[in-house]
Amino acid sequence: MKPFTYERAADARAAVKAAAETPGARFIAGGTNLLDLMKLEIEAPQHLIDVSRLPMAAIEAEGEGLRIGAMATNSQVAGHAEVRRRYPVLTQAIVSGASGQLRNRATTGGNLMQRTRCPYFYDASKPCNKREPGAGCAALEGVSRETAILGASHACVAVHPSDMAVALVALDAEVETLTPSGEARRFPLMELHRLPGETPHLETHLIPGELITAVVLPPPPEGGQRYRKARDRASYATAHASIAVAGGKVALGGVAHKPWRAVTAEAALAAGASPDEAMTAELAEAQAIGENAFKLPLTARLGAATIREARGETP
Amino acid sequence: MRTTITVNGEARALDIDPRTTLLDALREHLKLTGAKKGCDHGQCGACTVLVNGTRINACLSLAVMHDGDEVTTIEGLGTPEKLHPMQQAFLSEDAYQCGYCTPGQICSAVGMLAEVEAGLPSHATADVAQPAAVDGAEIRERMSGNICRCSAYPQIVAAIEAVAGGKA
C-alpha cells in the first residue's frame, strides 16, 4: 500500500471541505472495496477521510417512502423490517451479493461507489482505460466472459458489480449528496452512474469531493417484486446477469457499465407484451464480443422468468 | 497514529502507521495470531473477527478506523480450560483438518448465529419478510465467506447446527 495520511471527519461539511482542499483525497467508509484496491496499488489515495462515523446511518420513514442513510451497512438495510416488508427486492438483491462479513462492513454509499471487478482492471500488467486513460482495453482481446453486452464502448467493456444498485434503480430511488461547497442536491439514482464512452475512468456524475449522504426510496410500486441473479457459484460471486423487478419497473445487473434500467422492456410490458417479448425488445441492441455471447440468451430467459415470478406466475 | 482498541476485553494502546490493517495490528502488534492471513483480500474469511459483536474481515479494515471499538478474536472467545460452545462443537464434530481456517470459521459462525437471532435474512431465505430457520441450506449460504481448503464443510455445518440446536 502507498503511504497516505488519515483523518476522521467531524461532520459531513468538514468532510467535503477536506476532500475539496486536500490533493488526492478519498472518502472511506466500510473500505471493503477501496482497501482491496489500495493493497494492489490500483487505488493510491494520498489522504483518507474517514466518514464511517458520521451520523448518517439511520433508516427512517420519509413521507410514504424510506430514507436510507449513506452509512447504513448493507446488512442493516437488508435486515430492516420495513425494507423486508415493503421493498423485498432490495433485501433480495443485497443478500445475493458478497459475503456476510463484507455486508456487515460495506455501506450504502460505498456500495454505489465500488469499482468494477473486471480482471483486467485488477491486473496492473495489462492495459486498462479505466486505470490509465488511453492505455487500451485488454478485455477486448482477452477473457471476455464477464463483460458488458449493453452500452459498452471500444474503450471499455467492464460491468458495474453492484446487486443493491440494480434493485434501487428498479425502485426509482433518488440519491442525496453534499457538494464541496456545502450544498445538498438530490437526483435519480439512475443518473448517478455513467456509460463508459471515451472516458471509462469517469464512473459517476458526482463532482470531485461530493459525498453521498442518503438514498431515498419512494413508496413501493403496485405489483410484485423479485431479484434474481445468475452466477458461477451458488453464493459469493458477481453476476453474469441479474434482474430486479418492482411492479412494472425492471433493471438489469452484470450486463453494463451501470445498473441498467430496462426502459424498452418496461414500455413493452406496459403495452401488453409478454415477458419474453419484452426482454427480446430490451436486448435488441445488445452486443456480444465473443465469450460473453451466452449472456444474451441468459439475460433474456432469466429476465422473463423473473418478471413472471414477480407477477406470481410460474417462472 | 495513536489508536486504542479494546481487544478481548482489554484496552490496548497502539501507535501505528495508518496503513496497518486490523488483522496486522492483531497479529503483528498485539501478537494475537489466532486470526489468520489467508488471501488478505476478503475472499477467504480466515481473518474473521467480531467487532462490537459483528463479524467482519479484519484484513479489509484499517486499525485506525477501529479506535474505541471492541474486538473479539478466537483467543477471547474461550480458553483451553473453558471452551466457547462453538469451539467445543468444532472439536466434537471433527470440523477441521489442517485448522488454518478454523479460528475464522468459529468467529464467523458465532457472528452468523447472532445475525439469525436478530432476524437478518439471507439469500437462502424463501420469504425475506419472515424469520429465517437455521437449517443446512441457511448455514451453508451464510458461511459462504469462509473457505476451508481441506473441505471439512459437512462437519462445519454439523458443528454449527449442534450449537444452534442447543440454543433452541
Interface residues (C-beta under 8 A of the other chain):
Chain A: M1 P3 F4 T5 Y6 R8 I28 G31 T32 L35 D36 K39 L48 D50 S52 S75 A78 G79 A81 R84 R85 P88 T91 Q92 V95 S96 A98 S99 G100 Q101 L102 N104 R105 A234 S235 Y236
Chain B: M1 D17 P18 R19 T21 D40 H41 G42 G45 T48 T54 R55 I56 N57 L60 S61 L62 V64 M65 D67 S108 G111 M112 E115 A118 G119 L120 P121 S122 H123 T125 V128 A129 R140 E141 R142 M143 S144 G145 N146
